[in-house]
Structure formats: C-alpha cells, structure tokens
Amino acid sequence: MKDHAHHEMDHCSMTMEGIPTWMAAVGVVVIILITHLGLKWFRRASGPAARESRDLLNFPFFKWFVKLPYFPLLIQSVSLLLLLLVIATGLFGETKGNVAPVLTWTWWWILLIFLVLGFGKVFCAVCPWEAVASFVTSLSLKSRIKKITYSKPFPKWARNIYPAIFLFIGLTWAELGMDITHSPPITALLGLLMLFLAVTFAVTFEKRAFCRYSCPVGRISGLYAMFSPMELRAANTEVCRTCEGQECYRGSSMQTGCPTNLFPGSLTENTYCTLCTECVRACPHDNFAFNLRPFGTDLLKKTRFQWDESILAIVLLALTSFHGLTMTPVWQGWNGFLRAHTGFGPIVVFTALMILMLLAPMALFWGGARVATILAGESGVSTGRIFRVFAYAVIPVALFYHLAHNSMHFFMEAGNLIPLLSDPFGYGWNLFGTVGKTYGPMLSLGTIWWLQIAFVVIGHIYGVVVSDRLADKLFRDKSQAKLALLPLLFTMILYSCFSVWLIAQPMDMRSSGM
C-alpha cells in the first residue's frame, strides 16, 4: 500500500490524508439526490408494514444463561478487570509506554459507539462502575438487593439528563483542550471519579439515579441505542397490564426490579433501559423477549419528545464534529489567527471556539425550524416544538458521523495497544514478546475512506426517513408537513455536506500513550 502518512515526534502523531476530492464530491451528490429523489421510495419502503423481530430468549442456552443469578457478575467481570488495569497502570505506571490511555481512549471510548450500533445498551449491562456500586450496596456478588442505602428520592429538579450533558461537554473540553487523553494518571482518576459518582449515588438515592440521569456514557449510548437492532421488551403487554405483583418493577425477595425506575412491561424504547435483565429474572410469567429488530425502530415509532434529549442530540452532533475539526489544519489556522489578533491564551481561544461550535448547530436547526413554522402557515405548531421534535432526526446523522470519525481512529491506531500489553506499566517488561514492534493500520487507507463516506451517507438516509416520519406525526395536514419538511431537510443536507468536508481534511491522529 502507498504510504500516505508522515510521522512526527509529539505523541507519535500521524497525519492522515482526508478522502479524495472526487470521493467527497460523489458523497455530496449522493446526499442531495437521496434527499430530493429518494423520499418517495423511502415512504413506500418504511410504510405501515408489520415489524419483524426475533426473540433471542427462544434459544434455550441463552435464556438459561440470562436467568442465572450470577449473570450480571459474569458479564461485568471482564470490564471490571479492565477498569482495574487502567487504574493500576495509570496511577502506578510510568508516564510513557503506559497502556491506560490507549486502552481507554483508542479502544473503549471509540469502540463504545460501534457496540451501541450493534448491541444497544450492552455497555450498561457490563458496566464496571455499576458492578462495584451493586457490590457495595448489596454486600453480595450474587444479589442486587440493596442492604446499604439511604434510599432518598432523587430530587425532582434533577430528574433529567442535563447533568449528563454538562459532564459530557466538560469531558470533551478536558479531552481536547487539556489533552488529558495522553495522561495515564488523569485517565485513571477519571475512572475513579466515575466509580465514586456511581457508588455515592447508589448509596444515597433509591434505585440507580446515576445511571438513569447523570452518567454521560449511559446517556450518550441511550440516545444512540434508539437506532440499535436489539431491544428488551414485554412479550405480551396484556400480561403485564393485568399482573398484580409487577415484580419486574417492584422487585421480589430475590430480585431488585428495574434499577432505573422503569416499568418494563410498558417499555417502548431503549433510551433508559440498561439491559441488566433484572426484569427477565424477576418476571413470574416468563413474559420478556430479547428481540432482534430493524434498525431505527425506536426513532420511527417515537411519540414522546423531551427537551433534554433534543439538546443532547444536537450536542452530540456538534461535539463529534468539533472533535474532527480540532484535528484539521483549518483549526490550527483559526487558533493561530485568534491568538495573534486577540492576545488571548490557548485555553481561552479553545473554549471560545468550542462554545461557538456548540451554538452554531443549534442556531442552524433552530433557523430551519423557524422557516418551517412560517412555511406551514396556520398549523398551530410552534418553532420550539418543531425544533424539539426534529432534533431526534439528527440522531442517525450524529451517530454515523461519529462512526465515520471513530473508524478512522480505530483502524489506524488500534495496533498501538499490542506492544503496550507486553509492558502495561512501562517498567521495561516484555511479557508477550511484542515490545519494540510496530503494527500498521488494520485496514488500508482506501478502505477506511470508503467506510467513512458510506457511514455519512447512511446516516443522512436514515435522517431523511426519520424526518419524514416525524413531519407526518407533527402536522395533521399533509401539505403542511411537506412544506415544513423542506427547510429541515435543507439544514440536514448542509450538515451532512459539512461532515463530508470534515472527512476530506487531513487529520492529525495524535496517538495516545506512546
């Protein structure tokens, strides 16, 4: 393969060429054609057909495994060991040649989004922080029933996901502005901070308030999981409606019931379910199904729209794009220009540009919603409601740009982990004989380019489909729905084209931990 990258000394940085101009142009043309010519076909293809799904609990071994009392501990054990490795190496290892940053930021943080795409909230099911919180509050490796807890009701004013949004923004600021992804001690301390929050919330409040409201990992994966092809649902909602015990929610002498205070019998989307499967083990009627289903099912069936979720959807889109932007020469140019002409330091300039990048997509989509209100005429639907509803349509756009960005990182940088595993603390060990060896990209640059452009186009396709479905729900009059849809699709085209432009820029990979 032709060598497209040059290596530098700072953090073993590697600049990767963006996709070729012709490929970017093809992507833009496909996005526009799909939006304008393909909408009728999408309406026919996503019409009122019966939803197909397949229940994995029909497989005897899988059902037996899920119903084991030790099931949560078994699936959490690997992630718990990895968390302990990150904390130990981060706190007690050398700064250079330490496995903690690469294991955390190049593997876990990047692969998390791929896991959500394929398996929904599976990380919440294996979450090491929840594993420790459950052990501390129950004093048991088998039972999740709390023995140590004050069981205070979570404050009503905090029963939203705004804390998770602010934590995510703060983490992104620290990651990109303070370069914490190259620091083993800070990486370990962040793991300990999440552990402290999970345990403190579990001991203080009833249920799992941290998981439900404040965990940025759970809330990001929760929003994206609406697109996932996996769901945990009641097999027969009528059985749940007539159930007097409601053990899946209230718990029993052996089971805790739903830890996020949901009634599993009426669950309609993945957002707040942690796939802990407590409901499966608690249900006396054996009335739960673990279904494989079409992608995007929750988004196409969505009927309840919340401001906090809508804001998070736009924030995800903005910050994922911002992450890509900070790796480009354009970003370096803006930074240099502002610092030279304002006299401000790098942190101030970075923070100002980050705030601008957060506000710009909100302004763009609010402007689209405002134009939609005007075009729809006397529909009685406010700009705020249009913005709140159509923010859900950008979830596929954000998810698939996130995948495009992460695929570049992972397939170019994942091999950095192999030599570090032989010497995780940086003490000079060579446990597996891989120290000193170099491993190239997992995929060719050309393959990564095609993956990136495909992800952006697929995200746009689903965004168009969800937009069309939401317009029909929002407006009773079909002509009003079509008119209102036009500016919203235009804003989506603009952002998808911006995503294509981003992946066409040279990217400074800034590999961690080497």
C-alpha positions as CSV (number, residue, x, y, z in Angstrom):
1,M,0.0,0.0,0.0
2,K,1.2,3.5,-0.8
3,D,2.3,5.4,2.3
4,H,0.0,8.4,2.9
5,A,1.1,9.3,6.4
6,H,4.1,11.1,7.9
7,H,5.2,10.6,11.5
8,E,6.2,13.3,14.0
9,M,7.6,13.1,17.4
10,D,4.8,14.7,19.5
11,H,2.8,11.8,21.0
12,C,3.8,9.8,17.9
13,S,1.4,12.0,15.9
14,M,0.4,10.8,12.4
15,T,-1.3,13.0,9.8
16,M,-3.7,11.0,7.7
17,E,-4.9,12.4,4.4
18,G,-8.6,13.0,4.1
19,I,-10.8,11.4,1.5
20,P,-10.0,12.5,-2.1
21,T,-11.9,15.5,-3.6
22,W,-13.7,13.3,-6.1
23,M,-14.9,11.0,-3.4
24,A,-16.2,13.9,-1.4
25,A,-18.0,15.3,-4.4
26,V,-19.6,11.9,-5.0
27,G,-20.8,11.8,-1.4
28,V,-22.3,15.3,-1.6
29,V,-24.1,14.5,-4.9
30,V,-25.5,11.2,-3.4
31,I,-26.7,13.1,-0.3
32,I,-28.6,15.6,-2.4
33,L,-30.0,13.0,-4.8
34,I,-31.1,10.8,-1.9
35,T,-32.9,13.7,-0.2
36,H,-34.7,15.0,-3.3
37,L,-35.3,11.9,-5.4
38,G,-35.4,9.1,-2.9
39,L,-38.0,10.3,-0.4
40,K,-41.0,8.7,-2.2
41,W,-39.2,5.4,-2.3
42,F,-38.4,5.6,1.4
43,R,-42.0,6.3,2.2
44,R,-43.0,3.2,0.4
45,A,-40.2,1.1,2.0
46,S,-40.9,2.3,5.5
47,G,-44.6,2.2,5.3
48,P,-47.0,0.5,7.7
49,A,-45.6,-3.0,7.3
50,A,-45.6,-5.4,10.3
51,R,-42.4,-5.1,12.3
52,E,-40.3,-8.2,12.1
53,S,-38.3,-9.3,15.2
54,R,-36.7,-12.4,16.6
55,D,-36.6,-13.2,20.3
56,L,-33.1,-14.4,21.4
57,L,-34.6,-15.8,24.6
58,N,-36.2,-18.5,22.4
59,F,-32.7,-20.1,22.3
60,P,-32.6,-22.4,25.4
61,F,-28.9,-21.9,26.3
62,F,-29.1,-18.1,26.0
63,K,-32.3,-18.0,28.2
64,W,-30.7,-20.3,30.8
65,F,-27.5,-18.1,30.9
66,V,-29.5,-14.8,31.3
67,K,-31.6,-16.3,34.1
68,L,-28.5,-17.4,36.2
69,P,-28.4,-15.5,39.5
70,Y,-24.7,-14.7,38.7
71,F,-25.4,-13.5,35.2
72,P,-24.7,-9.7,35.9
73,L,-21.4,-10.5,37.7
74,L,-20.3,-12.9,34.9
75,I,-20.7,-10.4,32.1
76,Q,-19.3,-7.5,34.2
77,S,-16.2,-9.3,35.3
78,V,-14.1,-8.7,32.2
79,S,-14.9,-4.9,32.1
80,L,-14.2,-4.7,35.8
81,L,-10.8,-6.3,35.4
82,L,-10.0,-3.9,32.5
83,L,-11.0,-0.9,34.7
84,L,-8.7,-2.2,37.5
85,L,-5.9,-2.5,34.9
86,V,-6.5,1.1,33.8
87,I,-6.5,2.4,37.3
88,A,-3.4,0.5,38.4
89,T,-1.3,1.3,35.4
90,G,-2.5,4.9,35.3
91,L,-1.6,5.6,38.9
92,F,1.4,3.4,39.4
93,G,3.0,3.1,35.9
94,E,5.4,5.3,34.0
95,T,4.1,8.2,32.0
96,K,5.5,6.9,28.7
97,G,4.7,3.5,27.4
98,N,1.6,3.2,29.6
99,V,-1.3,1.1,28.4
100,A,-4.0,3.1,30.2
101,P,-4.6,5.9,27.7
102,V,-4.6,3.6,24.6
103,L,-6.9,1.0,26.3
104,T,-9.3,3.8,27.4
105,W,-9.4,6.3,24.6
106,T,-8.4,4.3,21.5
107,W,-10.2,1.1,22.3
108,W,-13.0,1.5,24.8
109,W,-14.2,5.1,24.0
110,I,-14.0,4.5,20.3
111,L,-15.5,1.0,20.2
112,L,-18.3,2.1,22.5
113,I,-20.2,3.7,19.6
114,F,-19.8,0.6,17.4
115,L,-21.1,-1.5,20.3
116,V,-24.1,0.7,20.6
117,L,-24.8,0.5,16.9
118,G,-24.9,-3.3,17.0
119,F,-26.0,-4.2,20.5
120,G,-27.7,-1.1,22.0
121,K,-27.1,-0.6,25.8
122,V,-24.8,-3.5,26.1
123,F,-22.1,-1.5,27.8
124,C,-24.5,-0.5,30.6
125,A,-25.1,-4.3,31.1
126,V,-21.4,-4.9,31.5
127,C,-20.6,-1.6,33.2
128,P,-17.8,-2.0,35.8
129,W,-18.9,1.1,37.8
130,E,-22.4,-0.4,38.3
131,A,-20.8,-3.7,39.3
132,V,-18.9,-2.1,42.1
133,A,-21.9,0.0,43.1
134,S,-24.1,-3.1,43.3
135,F,-21.5,-5.0,45.4
136,V,-21.1,-2.0,47.8
137,T,-24.8,-1.6,48.4
138,S,-25.8,-5.3,48.5
139,L,-22.6,-6.7,50.0
140,S,-23.1,-9.7,47.7
141,L,-21.7,-11.0,44.4
142,K,-25.0,-12.7,43.6
143,S,-27.8,-10.5,44.8
144,R,-28.5,-6.9,43.7
145,I,-30.9,-6.2,46.5
146,K,-29.7,-3.2,48.5
147,K,-28.6,-3.6,52.1
148,I,-26.7,-0.3,52.4
149,T,-28.7,2.7,51.2
150,Y,-30.4,5.8,52.5
151,S,-33.0,5.3,49.6
152,K,-33.6,9.1,49.3
153,P,-35.9,10.1,46.4
154,F,-33.9,11.7,43.7
155,P,-34.6,15.5,43.6
156,K,-37.4,16.3,41.1
157,W,-35.4,19.2,39.7
158,A,-32.6,16.8,38.7
159,R,-34.7,14.2,37.1
160,N,-33.5,15.0,33.6
161,I,-30.3,14.4,31.6
162,Y,-28.9,17.9,31.8
163,P,-26.2,16.8,34.3
164,A,-25.0,14.2,31.9
165,I,-24.9,16.8,29.1
166,F,-22.8,19.1,31.2
167,L,-20.5,16.3,32.2
168,F,-20.1,15.3,28.5
169,I,-19.3,18.8,27.5
170,G,-16.8,19.1,30.3
171,L,-15.1,15.8,29.4
172,T,-14.8,16.9,25.8
173,W,-13.3,20.3,26.9
174,A,-10.8,18.5,29.0
175,E,-10.1,15.8,26.4
176,L,-9.4,18.3,23.6
177,G,-8.4,21.5,25.4
178,M,-6.3,20.0,28.2
179,D,-5.0,16.9,26.2
180,I,-5.9,14.5,29.0
181,T,-6.1,11.5,26.7
182,H,-2.3,11.3,26.8
183,S,-2.1,11.3,30.6
184,P,-2.2,7.9,32.4
185,P,-2.8,9.4,35.8
186,I,-5.7,11.6,34.7
187,T,-7.2,8.7,32.7
188,A,-7.1,6.6,35.9
189,L,-8.5,9.5,38.0
190,L,-11.4,9.9,35.6
191,G,-12.2,6.2,36.0
192,L,-12.1,6.6,39.8
193,L,-14.3,9.7,39.6
194,M,-17.0,7.8,37.6
195,L,-16.7,5.0,40.2
196,F,-17.1,7.5,43.1
197,L,-20.2,9.0,41.5
198,A,-21.8,5.6,40.8
199,V,-21.3,4.3,44.3
200,T,-22.2,7.6,46.0
201,F,-25.5,7.9,44.1
202,A,-26.3,4.2,44.7
203,V,-25.7,4.5,48.5
204,T,-27.6,7.9,48.8
205,F,-30.6,7.5,46.5
206,E,-33.1,4.9,45.7
207,K,-32.6,2.8,42.5
208,R,-29.8,3.7,40.1
209,A,-30.2,7.5,39.8
210,F,-26.7,8.0,38.4
211,C,-27.4,5.5,35.6
212,R,-30.8,7.0,34.9
213,Y,-30.0,10.6,34.8
214,S,-26.4,11.7,35.2
215,C,-24.0,9.2,33.6
216,P,-22.7,10.7,30.3
217,V,-21.7,7.3,28.9
218,G,-25.2,5.9,29.6
219,R,-27.0,8.9,28.2
220,I,-25.0,9.1,25.0
221,S,-25.4,5.4,24.4
222,G,-29.0,5.6,25.4
223,L,-29.8,8.2,22.7
224,Y,-27.9,6.3,20.1
225,A,-29.5,3.0,21.2
226,M,-32.8,4.1,19.8
227,F,-31.2,3.2,16.4
228,S,-29.9,-0.2,17.7
229,P,-31.4,-3.5,16.3
230,M,-31.7,-5.0,19.8
231,E,-34.4,-4.4,22.4
232,L,-35.7,-5.9,25.7
233,R,-39.5,-5.7,25.8
234,A,-42.5,-7.4,27.2
235,A,-43.5,-10.4,25.0
236,N,-47.2,-9.7,25.7
237,T,-48.2,-6.3,27.1
238,E,-51.6,-7.6,28.2
239,V,-50.0,-10.0,30.6
240,C,-48.0,-7.1,32.1
241,R,-51.2,-4.9,32.3
242,T,-53.0,-7.5,34.4
243,C,-50.1,-8.5,36.5
244,E,-50.7,-7.6,40.2
245,G,-47.3,-8.2,41.6
246,Q,-45.3,-6.3,39.0
247,E,-42.1,-7.9,40.2
248,C,-40.2,-6.6,37.2
249,Y,-40.7,-3.1,38.6
250,R,-41.2,-3.5,42.3
251,G,-38.8,-6.4,42.8
252,S,-39.2,-9.5,44.9
253,S,-37.5,-11.3,47.8
254,M,-34.8,-12.4,45.3
255,Q,-34.7,-9.6,42.7
256,T,-34.5,-5.8,42.8
257,G,-36.8,-5.0,40.0
258,C,-35.9,-2.4,37.4
259,P,-32.9,-0.4,38.7
260,T,-33.7,2.7,36.6
261,N,-37.3,3.0,37.9
262,L,-38.9,2.0,34.6
263,F,-41.9,-0.3,34.3
264,P,-40.5,-2.8,31.8
265,G,-44.0,-4.1,30.9
266,S,-44.7,-0.8,29.1
267,L,-41.2,-0.1,27.8
268,T,-41.3,1.3,24.2
269,E,-37.7,2.4,23.6
270,N,-34.1,1.6,24.6
271,T,-33.0,5.0,25.9
272,Y,-33.1,4.3,29.7
273,C,-33.0,0.5,29.8
274,T,-29.6,-0.7,30.9
275,L,-30.1,-4.3,29.7
276,C,-29.4,-5.5,33.3
277,T,-32.1,-8.2,32.7
278,E,-33.4,-8.0,36.3
279,C,-36.9,-7.9,34.8
280,V,-36.3,-11.2,32.9
281,R,-35.3,-13.0,36.1
282,A,-38.0,-11.4,38.3
283,C,-41.0,-11.9,36.0
284,P,-43.1,-14.9,37.3
285,H,-44.9,-15.1,33.9
286,D,-41.7,-15.5,31.8
287,N,-43.1,-12.7,29.7
288,F,-40.0,-10.9,28.4
289,A,-38.4,-11.0,24.9
290,F,-34.9,-10.0,23.9
291,N,-35.6,-9.1,20.3
292,L,-33.5,-8.5,17.1
293,R,-35.4,-5.9,15.1
294,P,-34.9,-3.5,12.2
295,F,-32.5,-0.6,12.7
296,G,-34.0,2.7,13.8
297,T,-37.2,1.2,15.1
298,D,-37.5,3.4,18.2
299,L,-36.9,6.6,16.2
300,L,-39.5,5.7,13.6
301,K,-42.1,4.9,16.4
302,K,-41.2,7.9,18.7
303,T,-44.2,9.8,20.1
304,R,-42.7,11.5,23.2
305,F,-40.2,14.2,22.7
306,Q,-38.2,15.8,25.6
307,W,-36.2,19.0,25.6
308,D,-33.2,17.4,27.4
309,E,-32.9,14.6,24.9
310,S,-33.3,17.0,22.0
311,I,-30.5,19.2,23.3
312,L,-28.3,16.2,23.8
313,A,-28.9,15.1,20.2
314,I,-27.6,18.5,18.9
315,V,-24.7,18.5,21.4
316,L,-23.7,15.0,20.2
317,L,-23.7,16.2,16.6
318,A,-21.8,19.4,17.4
319,L,-19.1,17.9,19.7
320,T,-18.4,15.0,17.4
321,S,-17.9,17.4,14.5
322,F,-15.9,19.6,16.8
323,H,-13.6,16.7,17.7
324,G,-12.9,16.2,14.0
325,L,-12.4,19.9,13.3
326,T,-9.7,20.2,16.0
327,M,-7.6,17.7,14.1
328,T,-7.5,19.7,10.9
329,P,-5.2,22.4,9.5
330,V,-8.2,24.7,9.4
331,W,-8.5,24.5,13.2
332,Q,-4.8,25.4,13.6
333,G,-5.3,28.4,11.3
334,W,-8.2,29.7,13.3
335,N,-6.4,29.2,16.5
336,G,-3.3,31.0,15.4
337,F,-5.3,33.9,13.9
338,L,-7.4,34.5,17.0
339,R,-4.5,34.2,19.4
340,A,-2.4,36.6,17.3
341,H,-5.2,39.2,17.0
342,T,-6.8,39.0,20.4
343,G,-3.8,38.3,22.7
344,F,-5.7,35.6,24.5
345,G,-4.1,32.3,25.6
346,P,-4.7,28.9,24.0
347,I,-7.3,27.8,26.6
348,V,-9.4,30.9,26.2
349,V,-9.4,30.7,22.5
350,F,-10.1,27.0,22.5
351,T,-13.1,27.5,24.9
352,A,-14.5,30.3,22.8
353,L,-14.3,28.2,19.6
354,M,-15.8,25.2,21.4
355,I,-18.8,27.4,22.6
356,L,-19.2,28.7,19.1
357,M,-19.2,25.1,17.7
358,L,-21.9,24.2,20.2
359,L,-24.1,27.1,19.4
360,A,-23.7,27.1,15.6
361,P,-25.7,23.8,15.0
362,M,-28.3,24.8,17.5
363,A,-28.8,28.1,15.6
364,L,-28.8,26.3,12.3
365,F,-31.5,23.8,13.3
366,W,-33.5,26.5,15.1
367,G,-33.4,28.6,12.0
368,G,-34.6,25.6,10.0
369,A,-37.5,25.1,12.5
370,R,-38.4,28.8,12.3
371,V,-38.6,28.7,8.5
372,A,-40.7,25.5,8.8
373,T,-43.1,27.4,11.1
374,I,-43.5,30.1,8.5
375,L,-44.0,27.8,5.6
376,A,-46.5,25.6,7.5
377,G,-48.7,28.7,7.9
378,E,-51.6,28.4,10.4
379,S,-50.6,25.0,11.7
380,G,-50.6,25.9,15.4
381,V,-47.2,24.1,15.7
382,S,-44.6,26.4,17.4
383,T,-40.9,26.8,16.4
384,G,-39.9,25.3,19.7
385,R,-41.9,22.2,19.2
386,I,-40.6,21.7,15.6
387,F,-37.0,22.1,16.9
388,R,-37.6,19.7,19.8
389,V,-39.2,17.0,17.6
390,F,-36.9,17.2,14.6
391,A,-33.8,17.1,16.8
392,Y,-34.4,13.4,17.0
393,A,-33.9,13.2,13.2
394,V,-30.3,14.2,13.6
395,I,-29.5,11.3,15.9
396,P,-28.7,9.0,12.9
397,V,-26.7,11.8,11.3
398,A,-24.7,12.3,14.6
399,L,-24.3,8.5,15.1
400,F,-23.0,7.7,11.7
401,Y,-20.6,10.7,11.5
402,H,-19.4,9.5,15.0
403,L,-18.8,6.1,13.4
404,A,-17.0,7.6,10.4
405,H,-14.7,9.6,12.7
406,N,-14.1,6.7,15.1
407,S,-13.4,4.2,12.3
408,M,-10.5,6.4,11.2
409,H,-9.1,6.5,14.7
410,F,-9.6,2.8,15.4
411,F,-8.4,1.2,12.2
412,M,-5.4,3.5,12.0
413,E,-4.3,3.4,15.7
414,A,-5.7,0.2,17.4
415,G,-2.4,-1.6,16.7
416,N,-0.7,0.7,19.2
417,L,-2.2,-1.5,22.0
418,I,-0.3,-4.7,21.1
419,P,3.3,-3.7,22.2
420,L,1.9,-2.0,25.3
421,L,0.2,-5.2,26.5
422,S,3.6,-6.7,27.0
423,D,4.7,-3.8,29.2
424,P,1.5,-2.2,30.6
425,F,3.1,-0.2,33.4
426,G,6.1,0.9,31.2
427,Y,8.5,-0.9,33.6
428,G,10.6,-2.5,30.8
429,W,8.8,-5.9,30.8
430,N,8.2,-7.9,27.6
431,L,5.5,-10.4,28.7
432,F,4.3,-11.4,25.2
433,G,7.4,-10.5,23.1
434,T,5.8,-7.6,21.4
435,V,7.7,-4.7,22.9
436,G,9.5,-2.6,20.3
437,K,7.4,-4.0,17.4
438,T,5.3,-1.7,15.3
439,Y,1.9,-2.6,13.9
440,G,0.4,-0.9,10.9
441,P,-3.2,0.1,10.3
442,M,-5.8,-2.6,10.5
443,L,-7.4,-1.5,7.2
444,S,-5.9,0.2,4.1
445,L,-6.5,3.9,3.9
446,G,-8.7,3.5,0.8
447,T,-10.9,1.1,2.7
448,I,-11.2,3.5,5.6
449,W,-12.2,6.3,3.2
450,W,-15.0,4.2,1.7
451,L,-16.2,3.3,5.1
452,Q,-16.3,6.9,6.2
453,I,-18.2,8.2,3.2
454,A,-20.6,5.2,3.5
455,F,-21.3,6.0,7.1
456,V,-22.0,9.7,6.4
457,V,-24.4,8.7,3.5
458,I,-26.2,6.0,5.6
459,G,-26.7,8.4,8.5
460,H,-28.2,11.0,6.1
461,I,-30.5,8.4,4.6
462,Y,-31.9,7.5,8.0
463,G,-32.1,11.1,9.0
464,V,-34.3,11.8,6.0
465,V,-36.5,8.8,6.7
466,V,-37.0,9.8,10.4
467,S,-37.6,13.5,9.4
468,D,-40.4,12.4,7.0
469,R,-42.0,10.2,9.7
470,L,-41.8,13.0,12.3
471,A,-43.3,15.5,10.0
472,D,-46.3,13.3,9.5
473,K,-46.7,13.0,13.3
474,L,-46.3,16.7,13.9
475,F,-48.7,18.1,11.3
476,R,-52.2,16.8,10.6
477,D,-52.3,18.4,7.2
478,K,-50.1,16.5,4.7
479,S,-49.3,19.7,2.6
480,Q,-48.2,21.5,5.8
481,A,-46.0,18.5,6.7
482,K,-44.3,18.6,3.2
483,L,-43.7,22.3,3.3
484,A,-42.3,22.3,6.8
485,L,-40.0,19.4,5.9
486,L,-38.2,21.4,3.2
487,P,-36.1,23.7,5.4
488,L,-35.4,20.9,7.8
489,L,-34.1,18.7,5.1
490,F,-32.0,21.6,3.8
491,T,-30.3,22.1,7.2
492,M,-29.7,18.3,7.3
493,I,-28.1,18.5,3.8
494,L,-25.9,21.3,4.9
495,Y,-24.7,19.4,8.0
496,S,-24.1,16.2,6.1
497,C,-22.1,18.1,3.5
498,F,-20.1,19.6,6.3
499,S,-19.4,16.1,7.6
500,V,-18.2,15.1,4.2
501,W,-15.9,18.2,4.1
502,L,-14.5,17.2,7.5
503,I,-13.5,13.8,6.5
504,A,-11.9,15.3,3.4
505,Q,-9.4,17.2,5.5
506,P,-6.0,15.9,6.6
507,M,-6.3,14.7,10.2
508,D,-3.6,14.8,12.9
509,M,-4.2,11.5,14.6
510,R,-2.2,12.3,17.9
511,S,-1.9,8.7,19.0
512,S,-2.3,8.3,22.8
513,G,0.1,6.7,25.3
514,M,3.2,6.1,23.2
